[in-house]
Amino acid sequence: MLQITDLTYRIGGRVILDQVSLTIPDGHKVGLIGRNGAGKSTLLKLISGELATDGGDIVLSKRARMGVVSQEAPAGSRSLLDTVLAADTERASLLDEAETATDPHRIAEIHTRLADIDAHTAEARAASILSGLGFDAEAQQRACDDFSGGWRMRVALAATLFLRPDLLLLDEPTNHLDLEATIWLENYLINYPGTIILISHDRDLLNRAVKTIAHLHDGTVTLYGGNYDKFAKTRREQMELASKHYEKQIAQQKHLQSFIDRFRAKASKAKQAQSRVKMLEKMGPAIPVVEDRGISFDFPSPKELPPPLINIHNGEVGYEPGKPVLRNISLRIDMDDRIALLGANGNGKSTLAKLLSDRLELTDGEKTSSNKLRIGYFAQHQTDELRGDETPYQHMASLMPDVIESKVRAQLGRFAFEGAKGDTKVKDLSGGEKARLLFALMTLDAPHMLILDEPTNHLDIDSRDALNHALNAYEGAVIIISHDPYLIEACADRLVLVADGTVTSFDGDVAEYRQYLLDRARMERRANKNGGEDGNGNGKPAKRDRKAERQQAAEKRKVAAPIKREVEKLEKQMEKLSERKAGIEEKMADPTLYEDANAQKLADIQKELGQIENELAMVEQKWLDKQEEYEAMVA
């Protein structure tokens, strides 16, 4: 599918990619990872032809179609559905020609080609993709200009997916998505028949949607089989082995140098000393293992306040009189709460966050909060409010008047702004660095509650890990809105669903919410297949009681919980057995094992391998049976 040989690219004389060679076969799904600034987006632009190389070759299979999401959001009066359909220029051209063609042979060719590209299903496919990305049937008929830039970028993604290219290049596709659309995209990519190169900092997406990791580091790319977790484990083991090798080499060099120093002057040992000099020269200098310095930061923990921090009873909130966005809000927040707000974009998650942070007032109901309550609020748009010509130090110093410079820099240092980085102008900082600066500014007074609205959009995996650790060490309340399932699962112990104008607790974890969304999508597809009727054959859209659906799904999950625990237990058994099997297979790779002297040892190992394989097969069959049972119960 794709062959890259000795690819080199420089920016301003600095080598970004240094003789990179990479082969990606047909149908492979590759996660391209690396630190921010490593050159991941540059590599995709070189593959797509947007940038010209400084050396090397990029060869794509003949007749293979490449798909890249446009960096510009679509605009105009054309509907979302028509915008996506128009992306397939061949289909549009053939349909136009079909209306005017008169030659019978050409008409036959046109209709044959339309059948080959599934033109008859195009509208349904486009509608399905738009629906998965959060646009209902009514929204799909509205003009692009009716939507914000973030929503229109979803349309750009939908148009690329609709084309079904042989090679799909995706650069952080979840940045403009909510959790619901992210989960849909994840499943779409899992089942995608073509080749994918995906840049993402979303661990769950990299664990579920790709089978190979391409690690871009110091201008070179290394391929690792497996998902992100497998890569992280392999990389860690490689670093440990390299570190041990370095220590061993240093010890050998010290031993040789000691012999040389002791016996070089003695005639009787001169030859031995000289031979050790040659050995030392042949070894060359020991190269230390230099790990990437991880990003770390921490939120100052506040003094404890008596509960509750906030209590809302039967609240109502909105932006216009008589037009509430959310009704019947009853929510209590204590200092030890870790809450994730779930729900599709546009359902009111950010509205609720603004209410909790005192940026909006209730239009009805009661809200009480502690008089001493301090709240740290993060929203991605706030990065635009930073002063571009000032430095992080100047931003922090303006909030810490009459405080000596060392203390100002110490506060910045808690968020990895050390040395010259604290004196870099904000306009020259990356998106992730700007986000870290916002964290530093908003937590200066040790708030009792953090409200984080999509805090990870510009953070790489290391920075997301740092955020995860900082939140878990923080001793105040946390409210998170995020499209990153890994962050939610790692940091939140309460899920609150904001949907259909209400705020309700979700009884389950992220995995169960994922299943709830998939079940709901399955029901909607069924309804669409039945013509969207209400069951009486009158052609009217079926009325849906979403609250009843959620309650019904929760009841099913509750009943199925024991089966789910059995499934998880069997998964752990399979994992342990697979590890034992891999260990035995590694032993059997030793050529000395097949010598006559080791015949009994080989027989014992083969017997053990057979027993483990039988046990693994039995456990896998049990797992399949239980998994089917669980899926049937929650369907």
N, C-alpha and C positions, 0 to 999 in steps of 0.2 A: 504493500500500500504506500508507505512513505520511507524513503531512504535518504538520510542526511549524512554527508561525508565531509569531514574536515572543515566544518562551518566556522568561520571567523567573522566577528563583528566588533567594530570599535566605535566609541563615541568620544570625540575630542581627544583622540590619541590613547584613551583608556580602553583596554581590552575587556569587553563585556562577555563575549563568547570566544573561547580559545580552542579551535580545531575540534569542535563538537562532532561526534559521529553517533548516529542513532538510527535504528531500524524498527519500524512499527508495522507488523503484519496486518492483513485485512481482519477486521472485526475486533481488534484489540481495543481495550478501553484503558487509557493511560492517564494517571493523575500527575500533573507537572507541578512540583513543589519546590520551595526555596524561600530564603529570606526576602522580604521586601527590598527591591532594588537589585536583586540577583540577576535579573534579565529574563524572567519568565514571559512577560508580555512582549518583550522584544523578540524572543524566539518565535512566538506565535505570529507576529507581524512579518518576520522573515519567511516563515512557512507559507503564509497567505500571499506573499509578494508585495505587501504594503511597504516593506523596507528592502533595500538592495544589500546583498552580502558584500563583505570585504574579501571573501575567499571561501572556497568550498562549493559543494553542490547540494541541491535539494531536489529530489526526483519523486514525483507523485505518479502512481499508476496511470496508464493511459485511460482516457475516458472517465476517470474518477472525478466526481464533483465535490468541491470543497464548500463548506458552509461556515461563514463567520458572522457573528452578530454585529450589526451596524453600530458604530459608536454614536451616531446621531439618532435621536428619538424621532420617529415618523410624525408628521404633522399634516394639517390640512382638513378639508371637510369630508374626506372619504371615510366611510365607516371602518371600525376596527376589523370586521370580518372581510370587507373588500380589500383592506390594506394587506392583510395576510394572504388572501387569495392572489393578489397582484404580484406577490413575491415570486410566484412561479410564472416567469415570463414566457416560457415555452407553452404552457397550458393556455395562457391568455392569448398568445399569438395564434395558436391553432384554433381556438374558439372563434376568434375574429375572422380567420381565413375560411372557416367552415361556413360562415354566413354568406360569403361571396363567391366561393369556389363553384365552378360549373363543370369542370372535367371530372367524369365519374371515377377515373383511376386516382386522381388527387384526393377526391372526397373520401374514397376508401382508405387511402394512406393516412389521411388526417384522423379518421375515426379509429383506425387500428392503433395509431400512436396515442391517441387520447385514452384508449383502453389500456395500453401498456403502462401509462403513467397514472392509472387509477383516477382519471379526471372526474369520473362520475361520483367518486367519494370525496372529492376535494373539499367541498363545502362542509361536509360532516366532520372531516378530519381537522379542518381549520377551526371549526366551532369547538371541537373537543379540546384542542390545545389551548385555545383562549379560555375555555371554561376551567381547565386545570390550573391556569395561571391567574385565576381570580375574576374573570369577566363573565357575568351571567348573560343570558340571552338578550336582555334589554340593553346591557352595556355594549354588547358586540355590534349593535346597530347604530350606536352613537358615533359622532365624528371624533377623530383623533384629537382635535383641538379642544375637546371638552375635558381632556384629562391632563393631569400634571406630568412633568417630565419623567418621574419615576414609573408611573403607570404606563407611559408610552414606551419606555424602555422594555417593559414586559411584552409589548406588541412587537418590538424589534426582535426579541428572543423568539416569540411565537412564529414570526415569519421565517426565521432561520430553521426552526424545528420542522415547520410545515414542508420545507423543501426536501427533507429527508436526504441530506447530502451523504456521499460515501465517507467523507472525512469531515467530522464536526469539530470545530475549534471553539472552545468556550473559555472565556476569561472572567472569572468570578461571576458566574451567572446568577448567583443567589443574592447579590448585593441589593437588588431592587425588589426582592421577594419577601413575603412574610413566611412564617413557619409552614402554613398550610400549602402555599405554592411551592415551597422548597421540598416538602415531602412528595408532592405530585411530581416535580421535576426529577427527583431522585428515582422514583419508580419508572418514569419515562425513560431515563438514561439506562437503567438496569436492563430494560427490554429493547433498547435501541439496537437495530441489526447492524449498523455501520461501525466505523472506527471513530473513536473519540479521543481528543487530547483536551484535558480539563485542568484549568488552573483554579484552585480553590483552597481556602483556608478552613473549610468546614470538614471537621474530622469525620462526622457521620456520612457525609456525601462521599468522601474519599475511602471510607471503609466499605460502603455498600455498592457504589456505582462503578468502581474501577478494580481491575485485577492486576495492574502493574503501576509502580511508582517510578517516575523519572525525577531524580533529585538533582537540581541545578545548584552547584556550589563551586565557588572560585572559577567560574567560567567554563566548567565542564559538567557533563550530564552523566549520571550513573543510573542504570536501570535496576530495579529490585522487583522480583516477583511477589505478588500478593498485594493486599490492601495497605492502608496507612499504618495500622497497628503492627502489621508484620514488618513493614519497613522500619518503624521506630525501634522495634526489638532487634532486628538485624543490624541496624546502624549502631545501636548501643553496644551490641556484642562486638562489632568490628572495632569500635573505639577502645573498648576494654582490652581486646587482643593487641591492638596497636600500641596501647600504653604499656602493656606488659612487655612487649617486644622491645620497646624503647628502653625500659628499665633494665632488661636483660643485656641489651647492647652496651649501655652505659657501664654496667658491672664488668662486662668482658673487657671493655676498653681500659677501665681502671686497673684490672688485673694485668693486662698486657703492659700498660705503661709502667706499672710498679716493677715488673720483671726487667723491663728495659732500663729503668732508672737505676736499679740495683746492680745489674751485671754488664752494662755497656762497657765499663772501663776495665773489666777483667778479661784478660786474653783468653782464658779457658772457656768463657761463656760468650765471647764476642759473636760467634756464628749464631747461637741461639737468640741472642739479643737482636741481631740484625734480621733474623727471620721473623721475629715478633714485630719489628718495625714495619716490615712488608705486610704482615697480617693486618696491622693497625691501619696502614694506608689503604689496603684493599677494602676494609670494612667501611671506610668513609665516615663522615661525621654522623652522629646519631641525630635523627630528625625527631624533635619532640612532637607529641600529638597535641595539636591546638584545637580544642573544641570551641565552637561558636559561643561567644559569651551570651548567655541567656538574658533576656529582658526580665527584670523583676521590679515590682513596686508594691506599695502597701498603703491601705487606707487607715488613717489614724482612728482608733476606736474611741467612741464617745463615753461620757459618764452615763450611767444607767438612769433612766427615767421610769417612774411608776407606770404600769399599764393602765389603759391602752394608750399607744401613741396617737392613734386616730380611730374614731368610731363614727361610722355613718349609718344612719337608720332611715330607711325608706326614702333615700335621696333621689333627686332628679337633677340632671345637668344638661346644658346645651349652650349654643352660641346665639340663638335668637329666641325671643319670648314666644312661648307657646309651641316651640319646636324642639322638644328634648331629644338629645342623642341617646341618653341612657336613663332608664326609669327603675324605680324600686330597688335602688342600690342599698344593700345592707352589708357592711364590711367592717371588720375590726382588724387592726394591725398592732401587733406588739413588737418589742425590740428583738425578739428571737425569731421573727417571721422571715422566711425566704420564699417569696411569692413570684411566680411567673405568670404573666398575663397572656392568655391564648386567644386566638380569634383572628379571622382574616382582616387584612388592612381595610380601613373604612368602617369597621364595626364599632370603633370607639375606644380602642386600647389607649391611644395617646390622649384622648379626651379624659379618660379616667386618671391617667398619669398627671395631667395638668390639674385636675381636681385635687388629687392627693398632695400636689406640690404647691397648692394655693395660687395657681395661675388661673384657675377658674373657680367661681363660686356656685354653690347649689342654687338652683331655681326653685327647689322645693325640698322638704325633708330636713333632717337634722345632721349636723356634723360637729363633733367635738374633738379637740386635740390639746395636747399638753402645751402650756404657756411657754415652756422652755425648749420646745421641739425645734431642732435645726434639721433642714432637709437639703441634701445634695442632689441636684437635678441635672441629668445628662441627656441631651438630644443632639443627634448628628448635625442638624442645621446650625447648632451653636458654633461649629468650627468656622462658619462664615462670619461670625461676629468678632472673631479674634482680630487684633490689629496687625496687619501684615508687615508693616515696617518696624514693629517692635520685636524684641526678643522674648523668649520665655522668662528670662530674668526680670526684664522690665514689667512684664505682665504680673509676675508674682510680687515684685517689690511694690507695685502700686496698691496691692492688697495688704501689704505688711509695712506701712509707714513707720518710721522711727525704729526699725529693726535692723540690726547690723547685717552686713552683706553675707557673712558666713551662715547665718541662720536662714536667710532667704534661699541661699544655694543648697542648704541641707534639705529644705522642703522640696526643692526641685529634684534633688538627688534621689528622693524616695520614689520618683517616677522616671528614673533613668535619664534625667537631664543633668549630666555631669560635665564639668570642664567646658570645652568650646561649644558643646551642644546647647548649653544654656544661653549662649550668646549668639546663636544663629537666628536670623530673622524668621519670623513665623511664616512668611510667604515662601521660604525655602525649605520648610519642613514637609515631610511626607504626611499623607492622611492619617497614618497610624500615630505619628509623633504629635500631630495636632490633637488627636483624641486623648493621648496620654497627658498633654498639657491641660486639657479640660478636666481630666480626672484630678490633676494636681490642684487646680484652682478651686474646683467645687468642693474638695474635701479639706480645705485649709483650716476651717473652724471645727473639724471633727464632728460632722453631722450625725444625728441619731438614726437617720434613714436615708438610704440611697435609692433614687429612682433612675433607672438606666433604660433609655429608649433606644434600642438598636445600637449598643455600644461597640459591637465587633466589626462593623462594616469595613473598616480600613485596617484592622489588626491582622497580622499574620499569625500562624499557629502558635509560635513562641509567645507572642504578646497576649493571645487568647488564654494560653496556659497561665501566664502571669496574672491576668485578670481573674481567672478562676481561683488561683491560690489566694489572691488578695481578698476576694469576696468571702471565701471560706474562713479566712483569718479575722475578718472584720466582725465586730461585736454588736453592730446595730442591725436594723431591719433593712431588707433588700427587696425592691420591686423591679423585676426585669421584664422588658419586652425584647424578644430576640428571635431571629429566624435560625439560630444555631441550636439544634437539639442537644448537642453535647454540653454546651454551657448551661442550658436549662436543667438537664439531668444532673449535672455536677453540682449546681448551686441552689436549685429550688427544691423545697420540700412540700410546697403547696401550689396547686395549679388552679387558676381562676379563669373561667371562660367568659369572654366578652363577646356576645353575639345576640342578634335579634333584639337589640335595645335593652338587654338585661346583663347583669353580672352574677354569675353562679359559680359555685365550686365545681371543679371537675374531679370526680371520684376515680382516680387512677394515676398512672405515671405517664411519661412521655411515650413509651412504647404502646400503651393502651390508647393514648390520644391518636397516635399514628394509625392504629387499627381502626379507631372510630372514624377517622377521616376516609380511610380506604373503604370501609363498609358503607359510609354515606355516599361516596362516589359511585360505588357499585349499584346502590339503590337508584341513584339518579340516572345512571346509564340504562337500567332496567325500565325506568319510567319513560325515558326517551324512546327506547325501542318499542314501547307500547303506545307510542304516539303522544305521550304526555297527557293522556286523558285522565279524568278524575275517577275512572273506574266505572262510569255510567255510560261511556261511549259517546259523550256529548262534545268531545273535542276540546273541552276547557282544561287549562292547566290544573293539575291536581293540587289541592290545598294541602300544605304540609304543616304539621304541628312539630316544629323543630325541638321545642322543649320536651314534648312527649318522646320524640325520637332519641334525644340524649338520655332521658330517664330509662327508656327501654334498653338502650345500648349499655348503660351503666349496670342495669339489673343482669343483663346477659354476662357481662364481664365478672360480676360478683359471683354468679353461679359457676362460671367457668374458671374462677381463680385457682381452685385446687388442681385442675388439669394443667393450667399454665405453670404452676409450680413444679409439677411432674416433668413438663416439657423442659423447663430450665435445668432441673436436676439431671435429666438425661443428656442435655447439651454439655454440662460440665463433665459427665462421665465420658462422653465421646471425645471431648478435648483432652482429658487425661490419657485415655487409651491411644489417641492419635499421637500424643507426645511420646508415649512408651514405644509405639510402633516405629516412630521416626528414629528414636534412639537405637533400637535394635538394627534397623536398616543401615544406620551409620556405622555400627560395629561390623556389619556384614560387608561393608565396603573395604575393609582391611584385607589386602591380598594375603597376608601371612596366615589368616584364618583358614585358608584352603590348603595349607600344607598338611602332609600326612600326620604329623605330630599333633595337630589340632582337630583331628577328625571328630573326637567325642565332643569337644567344645562347640564345634560347628553344628553337630546334631542337636545339642541342647538348645543352642540359640534358635535354630530353625523350628524346633518344637515350641519354644516360647513364642516365636513369631506367629506360628499357626494358631496357638491358643488365643493370642491377643486379637488376631484377625477375626476369629470366630466370635469372640466376645464383642468386638466392635460391630460386627454385622448384626448380632442380636440386639445390641443397644440401639443401633441405627433404625432397625425395623420397629422397635418399640417407640422410638422418637417419632417416626413417620406416622404410626398409628395414633399416638397421643396428639400430635400436631393436627392431624386431620379431624380428630375428635374436638379439639379446641376450636378450630376454624369453623366447624359445623355449628358449635354452640353459640358463637358470637356473630355468625352470619345473619 
